[in-house]
Amino acid sequence: MSPVKHTWRLATSLGALAVVATGGVLALSGAGQASGNQQTEAGLVRADTAQLPEVKSAFTAAIKASRAAQAPPASAVGDVSSLAAGQAAPEISASVRRQQLSAGLDSLAKHFTPAQAEHEAVGLRNAVAEEANPAFRNLGSGASKITFTRVGVSGSTATVQAQVTIWAKFQQRLDGKWVTANPVNVMNYTATLAKDDSGRWLVSSLAGDFAPNEGP
């Protein structure tokens, strides 16, 4: 299944900015005051740098949640590895689709801001609707690898650039025969994250497109 095409906005803010680029090199940039505020600036940078692991973890969890939500739970699909060639997987019932939608919306709300969660829900709703097609079986969706190329934190705002390997597995009935597909693609993502009142990092915008030489 093709991923949802995202739109994004890049947030900018004044002050110190902790950035980790490819290779783990730490760089600083900012629009702080002139000399005299070095200690304050250094303290801000240390505080921002300390949040880099949390930002990476939040982004990883959000991407995996968004992808996983676009397929029924494994317990409903069953063991598809035992299916013979050309054999169809069990059809997903309406009650399972309703549960998938409800659980997916709850999961998205834990990892995305309300506006971005609604945007991510488009892919979830499309997947659930497609599962009602008797000539289609949705067998799985996920993210198998995340490589960060740039992560920056400035106070309660963060930006992330990462390459993500996504996969899907599904069956289609073509010319009376069931065909199984398992596409794997690499995506380039850019995201902004914001810290909510409880201190959680949530993805507030997400832009994704296929990496060069990748695509459906």
C-alpha positions as CSV (number, residue, x, y, z in Angstrom):
1,M,0.0,0.0,0.0
2,S,1.3,3.4,-0.9
3,P,1.9,5.7,2.1
4,V,-0.1,8.9,2.6
5,K,1.5,11.9,0.9
6,H,2.3,14.3,3.7
7,T,2.6,18.1,3.8
8,W,4.7,19.9,6.4
9,R,5.8,23.2,7.7
10,L,9.2,23.9,9.2
11,A,9.2,25.7,12.5
12,T,12.0,28.2,13.2
13,S,12.9,29.7,16.6
14,L,15.5,32.0,18.0
15,G,18.1,30.9,20.5
16,A,20.5,28.0,20.8
17,L,20.0,24.9,18.7
18,A,21.5,21.5,19.3
19,V,21.9,19.6,16.1
20,V,23.1,16.1,15.4
21,A,23.9,15.4,11.8
22,T,24.9,12.3,10.0
23,G,27.9,10.7,11.7
24,G,26.9,11.9,15.1
25,V,28.7,15.3,14.8
26,L,27.3,17.9,17.2
27,A,27.0,21.4,15.8
28,L,25.6,24.6,17.2
29,S,23.8,27.5,15.5
30,G,21.6,30.2,16.9
31,A,20.6,33.8,17.1
32,G,21.4,34.5,20.7
33,Q,22.9,37.6,22.4
34,A,26.6,38.6,21.9
35,S,29.4,37.5,24.2
36,G,28.4,37.7,27.9
37,N,25.6,35.1,27.6
38,Q,28.0,32.2,26.9
39,Q,27.1,30.3,30.1
40,T,23.4,30.7,29.5
41,E,23.8,29.7,25.9
42,A,25.9,26.7,26.8
43,G,23.3,25.6,29.4
44,L,20.5,25.8,26.8
45,V,22.6,23.7,24.4
46,R,23.2,21.1,27.0
47,A,19.5,20.9,27.9
48,D,18.6,20.6,24.2
49,T,21.2,18.0,23.5
50,A,20.0,15.9,26.4
51,Q,16.6,15.7,24.7
52,L,17.9,14.3,21.4
53,P,17.3,10.6,22.4
54,E,13.7,11.4,23.5
55,V,13.1,13.1,20.2
56,K,14.4,10.1,18.2
57,S,12.4,7.7,20.3
58,A,9.2,9.8,19.8
59,F,9.7,10.0,16.0
60,T,10.4,6.2,15.8
61,A,7.3,5.4,17.8
62,A,5.1,7.7,15.7
63,I,6.3,6.3,12.4
64,K,5.8,2.7,13.6
65,A,2.4,3.5,15.0
66,S,1.2,5.2,11.8
67,R,2.3,2.3,9.7
68,A,1.0,-0.5,12.0
69,A,-2.4,1.2,12.2
70,Q,-2.9,0.7,8.5
71,A,-3.3,-3.1,8.8
72,P,-5.5,-5.4,11.0
73,P,-3.9,-6.9,14.1
74,A,-1.9,-10.1,13.4
75,S,-4.3,-12.1,15.6
76,A,-7.1,-11.3,13.1
77,V,-5.0,-12.1,10.0
78,G,-3.6,-15.4,11.3
79,D,-0.5,-17.3,10.2
80,V,-0.2,-16.3,6.5
81,S,3.1,-18.1,6.2
82,S,1.2,-21.4,6.0
83,L,-0.9,-20.3,3.0
84,A,-0.4,-22.3,-0.1
85,A,0.3,-20.5,-3.4
86,G,-2.8,-18.9,-4.7
87,Q,-4.7,-19.5,-1.4
88,A,-6.6,-16.5,0.0
89,A,-6.1,-15.4,3.6
90,P,-9.3,-15.1,5.7
91,E,-11.5,-12.1,5.0
92,I,-11.4,-9.4,7.7
93,S,-14.8,-9.0,9.4
94,A,-16.6,-5.7,9.8
95,S,-16.2,-5.9,13.6
96,V,-12.4,-6.3,13.2
97,R,-12.3,-3.4,10.9
98,R,-14.2,-1.2,13.4
99,Q,-11.7,-2.3,16.1
100,Q,-8.8,-1.6,13.9
101,L,-10.1,1.9,13.2
102,S,-10.8,2.6,16.9
103,A,-7.4,1.3,18.1
104,G,-5.6,3.0,15.3
105,L,-7.1,6.4,16.1
106,D,-6.2,5.9,19.8
107,S,-2.6,5.0,18.8
108,L,-2.2,8.0,16.5
109,A,-3.4,10.4,19.3
110,K,-0.6,9.2,21.5
111,H,2.1,10.1,19.0
112,F,0.9,13.0,17.0
113,T,-0.6,16.4,17.7
114,P,-4.4,16.5,17.1
115,A,-4.1,18.1,13.7
116,Q,-1.4,15.8,12.5
117,A,-3.2,12.8,14.0
118,E,-6.2,13.6,11.8
119,H,-3.9,13.8,8.8
120,E,-2.4,10.4,9.6
121,A,-5.9,9.0,10.0
122,V,-6.5,9.5,6.3
123,G,-4.2,6.5,5.6
124,L,-5.8,4.5,8.3
125,R,-9.4,5.1,7.1
126,N,-8.4,4.4,3.5
127,A,-6.8,1.1,4.6
128,V,-9.9,0.0,6.6
129,A,-12.2,0.9,3.7
130,E,-10.0,-1.1,1.3
131,E,-10.2,-4.1,3.5
132,A,-14.0,-4.3,2.8
133,N,-13.1,-5.2,-0.8
134,P,-13.7,-9.0,-1.2
135,A,-10.9,-9.1,-3.8
136,F,-8.3,-7.7,-1.4
137,R,-6.6,-8.9,1.8
138,N,-4.5,-6.6,4.0
139,L,-1.9,-8.8,5.7
140,G,0.4,-6.3,7.3
141,S,2.1,-2.9,7.3
142,G,5.1,-1.5,9.1
143,A,8.5,0.2,9.3
144,S,11.5,-2.1,9.6
145,K,14.4,0.4,9.7
146,I,14.9,4.0,10.6
147,T,18.2,5.9,10.0
148,F,18.4,9.4,11.3
149,T,20.3,11.9,9.1
150,R,19.7,15.0,11.1
151,V,18.0,15.8,14.4
152,G,17.8,19.3,15.9
153,V,16.3,20.5,19.2
154,S,15.6,24.0,20.3
155,G,13.6,24.2,23.6
156,S,10.2,22.6,23.1
157,T,10.5,22.2,19.3
158,A,12.5,19.7,17.3
159,T,13.1,18.8,13.7
160,V,14.0,15.4,12.3
161,Q,15.2,14.1,8.9
162,A,15.4,10.4,8.5
163,Q,15.3,7.5,6.0
164,V,12.7,4.9,6.8
165,T,12.3,1.5,5.3
166,I,8.5,0.7,5.0
167,W,6.9,-2.5,4.0
168,A,3.4,-3.8,3.3
169,K,1.9,-7.2,2.6
170,F,-1.4,-7.9,0.9
171,Q,-3.2,-10.1,-1.5
172,Q,-5.3,-9.3,-4.6
173,R,-7.5,-11.4,-6.7
174,L,-6.4,-10.9,-10.3
175,D,-8.1,-12.8,-13.2
176,G,-9.6,-15.2,-10.7
177,K,-6.2,-15.9,-9.0
178,W,-5.0,-14.7,-5.6
179,V,-1.6,-13.0,-5.8
180,T,0.5,-12.0,-2.8
181,A,2.6,-8.9,-2.8
182,N,5.2,-7.7,-0.2
183,P,6.5,-4.3,-1.4
184,V,9.4,-2.7,0.5
185,N,10.4,0.9,-0.1
186,V,12.8,3.5,1.4
187,M,11.2,6.9,2.3
188,N,12.8,10.2,3.1
189,Y,10.9,11.9,6.0
190,T,11.2,15.4,7.4
191,A,9.2,16.0,10.6
192,T,8.7,18.7,13.3
193,L,8.0,17.7,16.9
194,A,6.6,19.7,19.7
195,K,6.6,19.0,23.5
196,D,3.1,19.1,25.0
197,D,2.2,20.3,28.5
198,S,3.0,16.9,30.0
199,G,6.5,16.8,28.5
200,R,5.7,14.3,25.7
201,W,7.2,14.9,22.3
202,L,4.5,14.7,19.6
203,V,5.0,14.8,15.8
204,S,3.3,18.1,14.7
205,S,4.1,17.8,11.0
206,L,5.4,15.1,8.7
207,A,6.5,15.1,5.1
208,G,7.5,11.9,3.3
209,D,8.5,11.0,-0.2
210,F,10.2,8.1,-1.9
211,A,14.0,8.1,-1.8
212,P,15.7,8.2,-5.2
213,N,15.2,5.1,-7.2
214,E,12.5,4.0,-4.9
215,G,8.7,4.0,-5.4
216,P,5.8,1.7,-6.1
